[in-house]
Amino acid sequence: MNSDNRQLIVIGGGLAGSEAAWQAAGLGCQVVLYEMKPLTFSPAHHSPLLGELVCSNSLRSDAVTSAVGLLKEEMRAMKSLIMEAAENTRVPAGKALAVDREKFARFITGEIENSSHITVVREEVKELPAMPLENSAAIIATGPLTPSALTESISQLTGKEHLAFYDAIAPIVEAESLNRNIIFQASRYDEGPGDYLNCPMDKSQYENFIHELARARKVPLKSFEDQKYFEGCLPVEVILERGPETLRFGPMKPVGLTDPRTGREPYAVVQLRMENREGTQYNMVGFQTKLTYGEQKRIFRMIPGMEEAVFTRLGSIHRNTFICGPELLLPSMQLKKRTDLLMAGQISGVEGYVESTAIGLLAGINGARLLSGKKPVIPPPETALGALVKHLTATDPKLFQPSNINFGLFPRLEQKTPKRLRGKKYAERALIILQEWQKTINKTQND
Ligand SMILES: Cc1cc2nc3c(=O)[nH]c(=O)nc-3n(C[C@H](O)[C@H](O)[C@H](O)COP(=O)(O)OP(=O)(O)OC[C@H]3O[C@@H](n4cnc5c(N)ncnc54)[C@H](O)[C@@H]3O)c2cc1C
């Protein structure tokens, strides 16, 4: 497709960058993928592998009737590498798609390194490629923890201050340290053993727990950093600040779970999800936190069944860097100011593993198309990918916040539909339109 010296540069070999490189390579493009690990690690990255999951091992719901399930289904239809890796390395997690993170990243790394179209260079890119790029284009997929040198270079180009806000990660515990006489196995509303471990609390245990949590020591934020959290990833102690019952209606909600010892729904529940395929580690679901390490151990060991918990990782806070998409991006993911540069992943202004991958997929296709002189493509807004792009590029810039995919971002259904059928209808409409869109892409690709 390309003349020999044409190449696509992809900066960052996380979820978005790996997917982008894979998609572009699949279109016959020569790709050079820069990854700074293992020479430099961000505070959240630990593995030298590409496609590392930095926190939860879950890619969330796999039901096509949910918005994130639909987005995954669309990516499967578009031969996503990340989706293939997830299928190959999944661990039981009820209706969610969760993976063994080590095997998952190994799969991605193997496929990328074995691709004859992709060259991986282990180096930190400190500034944006010089302008204009001759015979090439570049995708910036350096994630929410982009190091300061490149962040500075990006902000010089965009002329915009990057917004910084905070997410927090949840602790992981050793399975053997859990008291299974207290903790019961069940998935919400499901009969049978289920995939989650549930730590039940009665009213007084809950009240003691939130009392201690409310007065626990937190890691202070640096003064120049604006304390702004993504709503879907609030630390437990921040949720609690909104009222004593908020945790019981959030990560500690007991509905649909029956404690076999009492035959009743507990007053509150802490859920644990399998972290690896061997089931030797469990992740505390929704328990992201910025408590100090000492306080985490003290307070989380108050949870029934976790009195002797051995933590293999404690929760922490982290930075999240992203650009103001509606101001800076075209729907193709090209930067308006330099159309030879495309943004992908969390830094483009989406939130979440799946969403970051999806934007990587689109940027990869469009990067390859730009190199071969074709018009970039824009996904229809009725698809989950298109809805995400629309949010990223057509929201009022003053109100813009990163978002997970959700049906609120989609154009309304043409017909009034009962709530329980809406997910199904959104999915049916999206998948038909996606097929048509794919036909158009294939047709123009071969022109
Ligand atoms: C601590 C933390 C926890 C999170 N938890 C979750 C979660 O549980 N669930 C969820 O859905 N989302 C989570 N997110 C949000 C987000 O979905 C993930 O960050 C996701 O990994 C973003 O994918 P990405 O490809 O954009 O970036 P990343 O996965 O961070 O990949 C970026 C890659 O680029 C490399 N890189 C960076 N700068 C350079 C450079 N200058 N030169 C060369 N290489 C570079 C990095 O080493 C890294 O490999 C979390 C984010 C953070 C930071």
The ligand as an ORCA input file, in Angstrom:
! r2SCAN-3c Opt
* xyz 0 1
  C      -3.479      3.889     37.917
  C      -4.585      3.794     36.922
  C      -5.604      2.908     37.135
  C      -6.609      2.757     36.181
  N      -7.553      1.829     36.391
  C      -8.443      1.560     35.432
  C      -9.350      0.474     35.590
  O      -9.328     -0.226     36.568
  N     -10.235      0.240     34.593
  C     -10.275      0.993     33.479
  O     -11.093      0.701     32.599
  N      -9.432      2.035     33.307
  C      -8.512      2.333     34.250
  N      -7.647      3.380     34.112
  C      -7.822      4.313     33.004
  C      -7.320      3.901     31.610
  O      -8.272      3.133     30.995
  C      -6.021      3.188     31.583
  O      -5.058      4.105     31.990
  C      -5.626      2.652     30.198
  O      -4.502      1.870     30.388
  C      -5.371      3.736     29.160
  O      -4.849      3.158     27.999
  P      -3.780      3.952     27.137
  O      -3.305      3.018     26.081
  O      -4.343      5.242     26.735
  O      -2.564      4.264     28.133
  P      -1.575      3.277     28.874
  O      -2.178      1.954     29.046
  O      -1.089      4.020     30.064
  O      -0.374      3.124     27.845
  C       0.523      4.148     27.582
  C       1.846      3.508     27.212
  O       2.696      4.499     26.659
  C       3.983      4.393     27.224
  N       4.558      5.751     27.167
  C       4.103      6.829     27.839
  N       4.826      7.917     27.493
  C       5.729      7.513     26.587
  C       6.756      8.187     25.863
  N       6.955      9.488     26.018
  N       7.518      7.469     25.017
  C       7.315      6.130     24.870
  N       6.358      5.447     25.530
  C       5.571      6.135     26.375
  C       3.729      3.873     28.618
  O       4.852      3.223     29.147
  C       2.563      2.908     28.395
  O       2.994      1.622     28.080
  C      -6.625      3.570     35.032
  C      -5.618      4.492     34.838
  C      -4.592      4.599     35.760
  C      -3.489      5.548     35.510
*
